[in-house]
Amino acid sequence: MTPAFLGRLMQKGPCYSSWCAEASDPNKWLEVDLASVKHVTSVATQGSAEGTFVSTYYLNYTASNDDWITYKEHGKTKVSTA
């Protein structure tokens, strides 16, 4: 697993160009603290320089860091594809 600070678009690192979970682990996540309530209008993903990339993901959010809510559209969990 790589450091979380590499979870940015166009990030340049000494060895890696992206954040990634260990190989094919579906239970890993990248958590972002926006410090206060924000209205997020889009999320972008980008593959690594090594050619790896996320194929699907979903979003969870919280205002309290205790009760996480899965983002839904029309009552169904929104699963995004990259």
LUMVOMAR-862531 format. One record per residue (C-alpha): z, y negated, x; residue in three letters; residue number from 1. Coordinates in steps of 0.5 Angstrom, whole numbers, m for minus. Each point is the difference from the previous one (the first is absolute). Layout:
REM LUMVOMAR-862531
    zz    yy    xx  aa   i
     Z     Y     X ALA NUM
...
This chain:
REM LUMVOMAR-862531
    zz    yy    xx  aa   i
     0     0     0 MET   1
    m2    m7     3 THR   2
     5    m6    m1 PRO   3
     0    m4    m7 ALA   4
    m3    m7     3 PHE   5
    m6     4     1 LEU   6
    m1     0    m7 GLY   7
    m5    m6    m1 ARG   8
    m7    m1     0 LEU   9
    m4    m2     7 MET  10
     7     2     3 GLN  11
    m1     1     8 LYS  12
     5     4     3 GLY  13
     1     3     7 PRO  14
    m2     7    m2 CYS  15
    m1     0    m7 TYR  16
    m4    m4    m5 SER  17
     4     2    m7 SER  18
     6     2    m3 TRP  19
     0     8    m1 CYS  20
     4     5    m3 ALA  21
     0     7     4 GLU  22
    m6     4    m2 ALA  23
    m1     2    m7 SER  24
     7    m2    m2 ASP  25
     0    m2    m8 PRO  26
     7    m2     0 ASN  27
     0    m6     5 LYS  28
    m1    m8    m2 TRP  29
     0    m7     3 LEU  30
     5    m4    m3 GLU  31
    m1    m8     0 VAL  32
     5    m5    m1 ASP  33
    m3    m6    m3 LEU  34
     7    m4     0 ALA  35
     0    m2    m7 SER  36
    m4     1    m6 VAL  37
    m7    m1     1 LYS  38
    m7     2    m5 HIS  39
    m4     4     4 VAL  40
    m7     0    m2 THR  41
    m3     5     5 SER  42
     1     5     5 VAL  43
    m5     2     6 ALA  44
     0     6     4 THR  45
    m4     1     7 GLN  46
    m1     6     4 GLY  47
     2     1     7 SER  48
    m4    m1     6 ALA  49
     0     8     1 GLU  50
    m3     1    m7 GLY  51
     6     2    m4 THR  52
     1    m3    m7 PHE  53
     4     0    m6 VAL  54
    m4     3    m6 SER  55
     5    m1    m6 THR  56
     6    m4    m1 TYR  57
     5    m3    m5 TYR  58
     4    m6     0 LEU  59
     8     0    m2 ASN  60
     4    m7     0 TYR  61
     7    m2    m1 THR  62
     4    m6    m1 ALA  63
     6     3     2 SER  64
    m2     5     5 ASN  65
     4     5    m4 ASP  66
    m5     1    m6 ASP  67
    m7     2     2 TRP  68
    m5    m1    m6 ILE  69
    m7     3     1 THR  70
    m6    m4    m1 TYR  71
    m3     2    m7 LYS  72
    m7    m2    m3 GLU  73
     0     1    m8 HIS  74
     6     5     1 GLY  75
    m3     4     5 LYS  76
     2     0     8 THR  77
    m5    m4     3 LYS  78
    m3     4     6 VAL  79
    m4    m4     5 SER  80
    m6     3     4 THR  81
    m2    m3     7 ALA  82
